[in-house]
Amino acid sequence: MVELGQKVKDNITGFAGIATAKCEYLNGCISIQVKPIKLTKEGKMIEAEWIDEQQLIITSRATVGGPQDIPSELSRP
């Protein structure tokens, strides 16, 4: 099961990026929005794609926004 924030790759096309959104349909199909990390040769962003969850391979965990623990060296006594 793909979790938001994970790096994923489409098993069929090779399209890769970070899972940024999830959509579950009434028929049970789950689609994941994958936002590429790389830019085009011109330095422009590539649009995200919606891919069926069954086609995706989890490649690694990404560290993206949201609440996170404060490192102990930065926390106040």
C-alpha positions as semicolon CSV with decimal commas, in nm:
position;residue;x (nm);y (nm);z (nm)
1;M;0,000;0,000;0,000
2;V;0,140;0,334;-0,108
3;E;0,156;0,609;0,156
4;L;0,171;0,977;0,074
5;G;0,528;1,104;0,077
6;Q;0,682;0,782;-0,053
7;K;0,894;0,779;-0,366
8;V;0,729;0,555;-0,625
9;K;0,781;0,434;-0,981
10;D;0,526;0,318;-1,239
11;N;0,605;-0,046;-1,319
12;I;0,484;-0,004;-1,679
13;T;0,605;0,339;-1,797
14;G;0,893;0,411;-1,558
15;F;0,736;0,744;-1,454
16;A;0,876;0,823;-1,107
17;G;0,824;1,077;-0,832
18;I;0,662;1,134;-0,493
19;A;0,308;1,021;-0,404
20;T;0,131;1,350;-0,327
21;A;-0,242;1,262;-0,335
22;K;-0,472;0,960;-0,320
23;C;-0,817;0,907;-0,473
24;E;-1,045;0,612;-0,397
25;Y;-1,337;0,551;-0,633
26;L;-1,671;0,387;-0,553
27;N;-1,569;0,077;-0,750
28;G;-1,266;0,028;-0,522
29;C;-1,000;0,152;-0,764
30;I;-0,729;0,357;-0,592
31;S;-0,527;0,611;-0,791
32;I;-0,217;0,788;-0,665
33;Q;-0,099;1,126;-0,791
34;V;0,274;1,110;-0,863
35;K;0,468;1,438;-0,880
36;P;0,805;1,407;-1,056
37;I;1,118;1,526;-0,878
38;K;1,311;1,613;-1,193
39;L;1,262;1,913;-1,421
40;T;1,257;1,931;-1,800
41;K;1,573;2,025;-1,991
42;E;1,439;2,382;-1,995
43;G;1,411;2,382;-1,614
44;K;1,031;2,367;-1,606
45;M;0,823;2,145;-1,379
46;I;0,667;1,829;-1,521
47;E;0,296;1,785;-1,449
48;A;0,188;1,519;-1,200
49;E;0,017;1,203;-1,325
50;W;-0,258;0,987;-1,170
51;I;-0,154;0,620;-1,170
52;D;-0,338;0,310;-1,043
53;E;-0,189;0,198;-0,712
54;Q;-0,135;-0,161;-0,839
55;Q;0,111;-0,032;-1,102
56;L;0,335;0,146;-0,853
57;I;0,654;0,019;-0,693
58;I;0,769;0,190;-0,373
59;T;1,133;0,290;-0,424
60;S;1,204;0,474;-0,097
61;R;1,064;0,695;0,174
62;A;1,067;1,069;0,102
63;T;1,102;1,337;0,366
64;V;0,840;1,596;0,285
65;G;0,654;1,867;0,480
66;G;0,417;1,822;0,767
67;P;0,469;1,785;1,141
68;Q;0,802;1,634;1,237
69;D;0,992;1,578;1,561
70;I;1,230;1,854;1,664
71;P;1,591;1,730;1,682
72;S;1,704;1,702;2,045
73;E;1,991;1,951;1,996
74;L;1,736;2,217;1,895
75;S;1,477;2,156;2,165
76;R;1,468;2,372;2,476
77;P;1,550;2,221;2,819
